[in-house]
Amino acid sequence: MAIAFKLPRLMSPFYLLIIICTLIPIAYQAGDYYFTWVEKIKSNYFFGERDYYIIGACIAPSIIGHIATIWGHYYRAEREFQHSIAKVTTPASVDQKISLWERHIWWGYTVKYWIMVAFTVLLNVAWFVTPMVTGTGRMIERFGHLGGISRMVGNASGYCVVTCCGMILFLVLRRSMLHAIGFTYSEIVPLHRWLGAAIVGWSTIHTAGYMIFLGSEGRLQSDINFYDKSRGTLNMMGVFAYGAVCILGLGAIPQIRRRYYLLFLSTHRFFTAVFFVGMITHFPNPMLWYYLLPTIILFLVDRFVPKIMQSRTILPEATCTFNSDADIIRMTFTSPEPMKPYYPGDYISVQIPKIGTVYHPFTIASYWPEDPYTMTLYIRTFEDSRLSWTCNLAKLCGNEDKRIRVKANVDGVFGDRRHDYLKSETMIIFVAGAAITTFMSLIKAIAAQIAASNEPLRMQLHLICTFRTRSELHAY
């Protein structure tokens, strides 16, 4: 397939705004060491020069960009989807070439992903190397070689922890400026994990550096305690923060995370809060608020606003039936008014109060234009543990002849809403069992486009599916 180098939909004013709002904070953060170490603008916080730099070049563009992204997610999605789905009956043209920006290269990741990785690495290197170069000589004069170097290593690595923390929550937003310029949630999450590993590493270097420095000065006991109401207590809070980040790193190991996911989820949230509180208390400098507060606010808005919006539209209960032959639950949500449009690939998270407090994500299997008042999920229970969430849900459900209503809360709708695959001349869908739910609405959308268009299907579409039993096939 032909390759062209271009940013996605660069000529669109909306996407141009998002790109500008993304690049301005990136440019500021990449050059922030200049203000900190060259211009020495360190103490002019809160209505000083530093305030204007950060508010104007970092916080304001981030807020504007995210507001525009959320607006686009809700109000431009219909036009974007119709533009994409129309391509399946449109002859191939230059506009349907895959850009180099979207091309998959090493280990299956795109060019844009590796550009982001390179920026993150360079930012960490700059924040570590710059203070080491500008301050090590002065520290050696004051504390000698061992004390001076160890203190600067601890100092520089601490700044790296701050800059990583300023980005890590930004990488798990489900509606982000990064999504608007072409990144997907699943594409960004691996970088979130590696950034978490970097925080553990930098925190370890920071702790080791200052322990060596305090030890060389004979100040370990006097500077790490609870009876000193100044530096000693603040350093103890740093010890708690370091313990929390080590637990976070241990729990995020893939083998542990996957096997004990519910435990991982609860401890990850708790110790993340402990880490942030400990870090802010350990280093109560206004600089932390500038780097941490915007991303924390955006994260909280991203997590709670969708729940509030859906609680006003979708009824807090669902119709639930269980097909025991196929081991499949069919769950249907209804609304007294048309729901906001959802699209192929979108998903929601569902919580059943009778079962627990955790929200579980499921792909939406229904097609919104068919019935905008309902939303349908298919949930498979085959070979799940008897204590699993899905098996407990099956016990609450009725059979096909007797539908049971259960209390249910919804978080979402979420989705990357990237439909570049519809540009392809050949699309092959491989499906095993319950994975068919991911493609149900897409197949219906393509069929509706064929029916509404006078043009024949342009792409070759192949659907290859396997099911455990014939009853499972019929259930879907």
Protein Blocks (a to p, Z undefined) as FASTA:
>chain_A
ZZddddehklpmklmmmmmmmmmmmmmmmmmmmmmmmnopaklgghiaklmmmmmmmmmm
mmmmmmmmmmmmmmmmmmmmmmmmmmmmgccdfklpccfklpcceehiafklmmmmmmmm
mmmmmmmmmmmmmmmmmmmmmnojmlmmmmmmmmmmmmmmmmmmmmmmmmmcfbdfklmn
opafklmmmmmmmmmmmmmmmmmmmmmmmmmmmmmnopmmmmgcfklmklmmmmmmmmmm
mmmmmmmmmmmpmklmmmmmmlmmmmmmmmmmmmmmmmmmmmccfklmmmmmmmmmmmmm
mmmmmmmmmmmmmccbdcddddfknopacdddddfbdcddddehiacddddfklomcdcd
dddfbdfklommbccddddfehiafkbmklmmmmmpccfklccddddddeddddekiakl
mmpmbdcdddehjlmmmmmmmmmmmmmmmmmpmbdcfbacddddddfblklmmmZZ
